[in-house]
Amino acid sequence: MAWYAYLAYFFAGVFLANGVPHFVHGISGKKFQSPFASPPAVGESSPLV
């Protein structure tokens, strides 16, 4: 297998691992910090964003 396939799998795993907490908070309806919050990166964002 080519080296770039391993690199692609690595980044896919990183994005998946990062996305799981956001997905869980979104479907549970809890608010969480995000760059889209007001004020940015400090306030909480609604799960619908």
C-alpha positions as CSV (number, residue, x, y, z in Angstrom):
1,M,0.0,0.0,0.0
2,A,1.3,3.5,-0.8
3,W,2.5,5.8,1.9
4,Y,-0.2,8.4,1.2
5,A,-2.9,5.8,1.9
6,Y,-1.6,5.6,5.5
7,L,-1.6,9.3,5.7
8,A,-5.2,9.5,4.5
9,Y,-6.3,6.9,7.0
10,F,-4.6,8.8,9.8
11,F,-6.3,12.0,9.0
12,A,-9.7,10.3,8.5
13,G,-9.2,8.8,12.0
14,V,-8.4,12.2,13.5
15,F,-11.4,13.8,12.0
16,L,-13.6,10.9,13.1
17,A,-12.3,11.1,16.7
18,N,-12.9,14.8,16.7
19,G,-16.4,14.5,15.3
20,V,-17.7,12.0,17.8
21,P,-18.0,14.4,20.8
22,H,-19.6,17.1,18.6
23,F,-22.1,14.5,17.2
24,V,-23.0,13.2,20.7
25,H,-23.6,16.7,22.1
26,G,-25.7,17.7,19.0
27,I,-28.0,14.7,19.2
28,S,-28.4,15.0,23.0
29,G,-29.4,18.7,22.7
30,K,-26.7,20.0,25.0
31,K,-25.0,23.3,24.2
32,F,-21.2,23.3,23.6
33,Q,-18.4,25.7,22.8
34,S,-17.7,26.3,19.1
35,P,-16.2,29.0,16.9
36,F,-19.8,29.9,15.8
37,A,-20.9,30.9,19.3
38,S,-21.4,34.5,20.5
39,P,-18.8,35.7,21.6
40,P,-16.6,33.4,19.4
41,A,-14.9,30.5,21.2
42,V,-16.2,31.7,24.6
43,G,-20.0,31.4,24.5
44,E,-22.0,28.3,23.9
45,S,-23.5,27.3,20.6
46,S,-26.9,25.7,20.2
47,P,-27.0,22.1,19.0
48,L,-28.7,23.2,15.8
49,V,-25.6,25.0,14.4
